[in-house]
Amino acid sequence: FYRRFIKNFSTLALPLSKLLHKDVEFNFDQPYIKAFQELKSRLTSTPILQTPNWDLPFELMCDASNSALGVVLGQRARAGQPVHVIAYASRTMDSAQQNYTTTEKELLAIVFALEKFRSYLLGSKIIAFSNHAALRYLLKKPDAKPRLIRWMLLLQELDLEIRDKKGAENSVADHLSRIEKGSELMPIRDEFPDEQLLHIKVATPWFADICNYVASSDLPPEASRAHKEKICSDAKYYIWDYPYLWRLCSDKVIRRCIPEAEINSVLQFCHSAPGGGHYGSTRTARKVLDCGLYWPTIFRDAHHFVSTCEKCQKAGVAMNKRHKMPQQPIQFYEIFDV
């Protein structure tokens, strides 16, 4: 379903594909585990996994098996475009829920999705896909059970539209509903240490918009027209090769783009490390480029880093090339003086 977003999918999935051949003994050893973990990592990272756009409707793909529920929350930029995942969710059913009818289980999957992603869905248009056509008529049943009435009251709080989708086309949620591991309720903590809260926020790298455009042709909806045109113009110099973004620089050398969080450590290595030499800002910046790394403000950041280097300040190294103020009066001469 998402193989169009995964580079070299056939190569990555080759070990798992071999297990499906006829008369092949199923031994899920290390090569197969490695391939499975790599595919799982790709499914939970960009460009498949994206942040929500509050101006677009949300799509829920829901499915239920005999013992578990699986849902996928996603959005599509335009009609006909593929759905990008925002979040996955799944859980097992208890003994009472396993006795529900098939139609009730499918509705339970939708209710689970609405409760799980309630903070995303309130105030937004929601389209829920299920592979059980009778589900729409269950909501109109006049003599419904109290359980169904409670579910219908929950559905009425949201702008929800339920559409039928064949089971073969609803493969994403179908796989999530086949889990065998039991779900355990985790206690919710009301208080967190400040150190943990500070680590929750992750800064967005400077190349996020360019990376999204190069990888999936997505532009930031809140950006101005001039900014969008600049992204489209600059994109021809960038190359997306999972998991890194590369830039073709003016000297025809391809260098890896690094986020702001790594800039200080790179400058520390190129200037202050044993092989750095504590050179000036220009030479330090050139050394960064020679290492195959790039960010837009290399020379400015290198100048700031060198000018604040404690060892360079103590050694008295000149931080600029400006001439000193003259210590004696300047002599003036007339044009024809001999």
C-alpha positions in Angstrom: 0.0 0.0 0.0 2.8 2.4 0.9 5.5 0.9 -1.2 5.5 3.9 -3.6 7.1 6.0 -0.7 9.7 3.4 0.2 12.9 3.5 -1.8 14.2 0.0 -2.9 11.2 -1.6 -1.4 11.7 -4.8 -3.4 15.3 -5.2 -2.1 14.2 -4.6 1.5 11.3 -7.0 1.3 13.2 -9.7 -0.6 14.0 -11.8 2.5 10.3 -11.7 3.6 9.1 -12.5 0.1 11.2 -15.7 0.0 9.2 -17.0 3.0 6.1 -16.9 0.9 7.5 -19.3 -1.8 6.0 -22.8 -2.0 7.6 -25.5 0.1 9.8 -23.0 2.0 10.3 -23.7 5.7 9.3 -20.8 7.9 12.4 -19.9 9.9 12.2 -16.3 11.1 15.8 -15.8 12.0 18.1 -12.7 12.0 18.0 -11.6 8.2 14.2 -11.7 8.2 13.9 -9.9 11.5 16.3 -7.2 10.2 14.2 -6.8 7.0 11.0 -6.6 9.1 12.4 -4.0 11.5 13.7 -1.9 8.6 10.3 -1.9 6.8 8.6 -1.0 10.1 11.0 1.9 10.6 10.2 3.2 7.1 6.4 3.0 7.7 6.8 5.2 10.9 9.0 7.9 9.4 8.8 10.5 6.6 7.6 10.7 3.9 4.9 8.2 4.9 4.3 9.7 8.4 3.4 13.4 8.4 2.0 16.0 10.7 -1.7 16.9 10.4 -3.0 19.7 8.2 -6.0 21.2 10.0 -7.4 22.6 6.8 -7.9 19.2 5.3 -10.4 16.4 6.2 -9.2 13.4 8.2 -9.5 9.8 6.9 -9.9 6.8 9.2 -9.2 3.3 7.9 -10.7 0.9 10.4 -10.9 -2.9 10.6 -11.6 -5.6 13.1 -10.6 -9.2 13.3 -11.9 -11.8 15.8 -9.7 -10.6 18.6 -8.2 -7.2 17.7 -8.9 -3.7 16.3 -6.7 -1.7 13.9 -7.1 1.9 12.7 -5.0 4.3 10.7 -5.4 8.1 10.8 -4.4 9.9 7.6 -4.9 12.7 5.2 -4.6 13.3 1.5 -3.5 16.6 0.0 -5.8 16.5 -3.0 -8.4 14.1 -4.5 -6.6 11.2 -6.2 -3.5 11.7 -4.1 -2.2 8.9 -1.8 -3.0 9.1 1.9 -0.2 10.1 4.2 -0.3 8.5 7.7 -0.6 10.7 10.8 -0.8 7.9 13.4 -1.4 4.1 13.7 -3.4 2.5 16.5 -4.4 -1.0 17.5 -5.6 -3.0 20.5 -7.0 -6.4 21.5 -10.6 -7.0 22.5 -11.6 -8.3 25.8 -13.6 -11.6 26.2 -17.0 -9.8 26.1 -16.1 -7.8 23.0 -14.9 -10.9 21.2 -18.6 -12.2 21.4 -19.9 -9.2 19.4 -21.3 -9.7 15.9 -19.1 -8.9 13.0 -20.9 -5.6 12.3 -20.6 -4.6 16.0 -16.9 -5.3 15.9 -16.5 -3.1 12.8 -18.4 -0.3 14.6 -16.3 -0.8 17.7 -13.2 -0.2 15.6 -14.6 3.2 14.5 -15.5 4.1 18.1 -12.0 3.1 19.2 -10.5 5.3 16.5 -12.7 8.3 17.4 -11.8 8.0 21.1 -8.1 7.5 20.4 -7.7 10.4 18.1 -10.4 12.7 19.6 -8.0 15.6 20.0 -7.2 15.5 16.3 -10.8 15.1 15.0 -12.9 17.6 17.0 -14.0 20.3 14.7 -12.8 18.6 11.5 -14.4 16.7 8.7 -13.9 12.9 9.2 -14.3 10.2 6.5 -14.2 6.7 8.0 -13.6 3.7 5.8 -14.8 0.2 6.8 -15.1 -3.1 4.9 -18.6 -3.9 6.2 -21.4 -2.4 4.2 -24.1 -3.3 6.8 -22.4 -0.8 9.2 -24.3 2.2 7.8 -27.7 0.5 8.4 -26.8 -0.5 11.9 -26.7 3.2 12.9 -30.3 3.6 11.7 -31.7 0.6 13.5 -34.8 1.8 15.5 -34.6 -0.8 18.3 -30.9 -0.6 19.0 -29.2 -2.0 22.1 -28.1 0.4 24.8 -24.5 -0.2 23.8 -25.2 0.9 20.2 -27.1 4.0 21.5 -24.0 5.1 23.5 -21.8 4.6 20.4 -24.3 6.6 18.2 -24.2 9.5 20.7 -20.4 9.5 20.4 -20.6 9.6 16.6 -23.1 12.4 16.6 -20.5 14.7 18.4 -18.3 14.6 15.3 -18.7 15.5 11.6 -18.4 11.9 10.5 -19.1 10.2 7.1 -18.8 6.4 6.9 -17.9 4.9 3.6 -17.7 1.2 2.6 -14.3 -0.1 1.4 -13.6 -3.7 0.3 -11.4 -5.7 2.5 -8.8 -6.2 -0.2 -8.5 -2.4 -0.5 -8.4 -1.8 3.3 -5.2 -3.8 3.8 -3.5 -1.2 6.1 -6.0 -1.4 8.9 -6.6 -5.1 8.3 -2.9 -5.9 9.1 -3.1 -3.9 12.3 -6.2 -5.8 13.5 -4.3 -9.1 13.3 -2.0 -8.4 16.2 -1.6 -11.2 18.8 0.1 -9.3 21.6 -2.3 -8.2 24.4 -2.6 -4.6 25.2 -1.9 -3.4 28.7 -3.3 -0.1 30.0 -0.5 2.2 31.1 -1.1 4.6 34.1 -1.3 8.2 33.2 1.0 10.5 35.1 -0.2 14.0 36.0 3.3 15.4 36.8 6.5 15.1 35.0 10.0 16.3 35.9 11.1 19.5 34.1 14.0 17.7 32.5 11.7 15.2 30.7 9.4 17.9 29.5 12.3 19.9 28.0 13.4 16.8 26.0 9.9 16.4 24.5 10.2 19.4 22.2 12.3 18.6 19.1 13.3 21.5 16.9 12.3 21.4 13.2 15.4 21.4 11.0 15.9 24.3 8.6 15.5 22.0 5.5 12.2 20.5 6.6 10.1 22.3 3.9 12.6 21.5 1.2 12.8 17.9 2.2 9.0 17.5 2.2 8.8 19.0 -1.3 11.7 16.9 -2.7 10.4 13.7 -1.1 6.7 14.0 -1.6 6.0 17.3 -3.5 4.3 18.8 -0.4 4.5 22.6 0.2 3.7 24.1 3.6 0.1 25.4 3.4 0.7 28.3 5.8 3.7 29.6 3.8 3.4 32.7 1.6 3.5 32.5 -2.2 7.0 34.0 -2.4 8.3 31.3 0.1 6.6 28.5 -1.9 8.2 29.8 -5.1 11.6 29.9 -3.4 11.2 26.3 -2.2 10.3 25.2 -5.7 13.3 27.1 -7.1 15.8 25.8 -4.6 14.6 22.2 -4.8 16.6 21.5 -8.0 19.8 21.7 -5.9 18.6 19.1 -3.3 18.5 15.3 -3.5 16.5 13.1 -1.1 18.2 9.8 -0.3 16.7 8.2 2.8 17.4 9.1 5.5 19.5 12.2 4.5 19.0 15.3 2.4 21.9 16.2 0.1 22.7 19.5 -1.7 24.6 20.1 -4.9 26.8 23.1 -4.1 28.2 25.7 -6.4 31.5 23.8 -6.7 29.6 20.8 -8.0 30.2 18.8 -4.8 27.2 17.0 -3.2 27.2 17.6 0.6 24.9 16.3 3.3 22.5 18.8 5.0 22.7 18.8 8.8 20.2 20.2 11.2 20.8 23.0 13.7 21.3 20.6 16.6 24.5 19.2 15.0 26.1 22.5 13.9 27.9 23.2 17.2 29.4 19.7 17.4 30.6 19.9 13.7 32.3 23.3 14.4 33.8 21.9 17.6 35.3 19.0 15.6 36.6 21.2 12.7 38.1 23.9 15.0 38.8 22.7 18.5 39.4 19.0 18.0 43.0 17.6 18.0 42.9 17.8 14.2 41.2 21.2 14.1 44.2 23.5 14.7 42.2 26.5 16.0 42.3 28.2 12.6 40.4 31.3 11.6 36.7 31.3 10.7 37.2 31.1 6.9 39.5 28.1 7.1 37.2 26.4 9.7 34.2 26.9 7.4 36.2 25.5 4.5 37.1 22.5 6.6 33.4 21.9 7.2 32.8 21.9 3.5 35.7 19.5 2.9 34.0 17.1 5.4 31.0 16.9 3.0 28.6 18.8 5.2 26.4 21.8 4.5 24.0 24.3 6.0 23.2 27.8 4.7 25.0 29.9 7.3 28.3 28.0 7.5 30.6 31.1 7.3 28.6 33.2 9.7 28.3 30.4 12.3 32.0 29.6 11.9 32.9 33.3 12.5 30.8 33.4 15.7 32.2 30.1 16.9 35.8 31.2 16.4 35.3 34.6 17.9 34.0 33.0 21.1 36.7 30.3 21.3 38.3 30.6 24.7 41.7 29.3 23.7 41.9 31.6 20.6 41.1 34.6 22.8 43.8 33.7 25.4 46.4 33.1 22.6 45.7 36.6 21.2 44.9 35.4 17.7 43.6 38.3 15.6 40.0 37.6 14.8 39.7 40.0 11.9 41.9 41.6 9.2 41.1 45.3 10.0 44.0 47.7 10.2 44.9 49.1 13.6 44.4 52.8 14.4 47.7 54.7 13.6 49.7 55.7 16.7 51.3 58.8 15.1 49.8 61.8 13.3 49.3 61.4 9.6 51.5 63.6 7.5 49.9 65.6 4.7 51.8 66.7 1.5 50.9 69.2 -1.1 50.7 68.1 -4.7 54.1 69.7 -5.9 56.0 69.3 -2.6 59.5 67.9 -3.2 
